[in-house]
Amino acid sequence: MKKTWKIRNLSFQNNLVLAPMAGYTDAPFRKICRRFGAGLVITELITSLGMCFQNQKTIDMLRFYPEEHPVALQIFGAYPEKMAQAAKMGEELGYDMIDINMGCPAPKIARSGSGGELLSDLSQLPLLFRTIVNAVSIPVTVKTRVGYRPNQPIASSVAKIAEQEGIAAIAIHGATVKQNSKGSRDWDEIARTKEMVTIPVCANGGIKKPSDVLEILSYTKADAVMIGRACLGKPWFFQDVLDIYNGEDPRIVDYRKPSSALIFDTLQEHIQLEISLKGENQAIREMRRPIHDYLRGLPKSGSVRDQVNKAKDSESLFRILRNYQSTFFHV
């Protein structure tokens, strides 16, 4: 049975959320994850300043498909008025929600005082939250981490401030900013936060196999689960979790191997969507890393990855993938 949840007036068909991931969660990947059952998808983090100053690369990142709804726009920045302006732009573009990035540990984000650096001084948060919430009529949410430094959990404090200032929900990654992706199964602060606030809490971090979703929900009592790296190259991960929800044995689903048809048909769809949206040259270049994710763990995939990196056009890329599939999977 699918687990439903709500954020204000928005209802979702299930409580599985595609995490925002830089360089990955563009419109084509979000569309595919929605098709495989993700209840909510979120853009990769997008600069509020780039939006405000109409940077073309930033504007291009704002495109989304109608099939993505409900879809959230994640923005980052350190200036409340600029963040509010970007949020308003997102609302006017038709996004269903605005999400504030308060967890990214990347140095270039940190240097601007954005992302995870916002956790270094909680006194700035009320004004930031209030300014963005007052600028839009759609829900505003926050994605953060359990803390800034190791062994100093503060997510529950952030959530209390967020709730007081009108934030509609909070997602918490089980690692601190300074840990980056290490220690991502520190779920105690997520559970503590759920006990302290009435707004929905989404748990994130430490998900590697479908049954981990059940574990994190049981441990934290969270309303939803945000899935990140586990679905890269495996967008059917969402369907696997839904199968468990619908009664299939978690032990079987965890170790079920996808068919070669599922892998290569999905990969082909992904590439074609990228080409249609961005043009051949950009799409072929940007798909190299996702293709590696789709092929990870397959027989002799190292050699084909080298060929993929050298492909200059879609015709040669599809030929490389067809030859690999027919050689090793007898199709």
C-alpha angles and dihedrals in degrees: 000000000000115000111228129199141170141222107202106301094349117099121195127205090229141356098254114115128191106229118231108253124180112240093011117056099066122141098277094051092044090051091052093047090051089053090053091052111274106156094207132016128198131200122243112266111289126197115249091206091053089053094047093049092044095239104186096222089052093046090052090056090060095070118113139171124247088237090065096072122155088050129157128209114222115206133182134199145113102237114085096207093049091046089051091049091051091047090053090050089052091052091050090051090058104258114155096217142012118225123197116217110225100154113056109122097190111134094230090054092044092052089062092052090247136121114016092001088075086073091063091076117027092183090079094056103080093059092043094050095042094049094051095043092051092050097062141039096214122084118280118209136181132225112199144145134255089260149328100252128030116274092013105099114190105155092107090056090049090050092052091052090046093051092049092051097050102264107157101212142351133219118202127198114211096235134070124247092251091050091056104193095342119104092021093155094069093123101156095091090048089055091046091051092051089056093050104048137048097212116095116275122209118201120218136178137053096049109141105143132027096257090057086076090064091047096052092045091050094046099045101027085223121168095231144005126233114213120203130152093013091072099045105119086001109071088158086073087095091056090049090057091047089052089057090048087053093054108272117143108267091213091059096043093048093061101030111128118223116236119254088243091058093048098047098036090053092045091051091049090050093051093047092050091050092050092049092050102039108018128255102282097049093040095051091049096047095044095061094089095043090048089055088054092052091050098043111125095013120125116278090351093146093073094049091048089060090052091048090054090056097046111117101186141024095254093059092041094054090045091054092051094045092050092049093048094047092047099050104025103038097231 
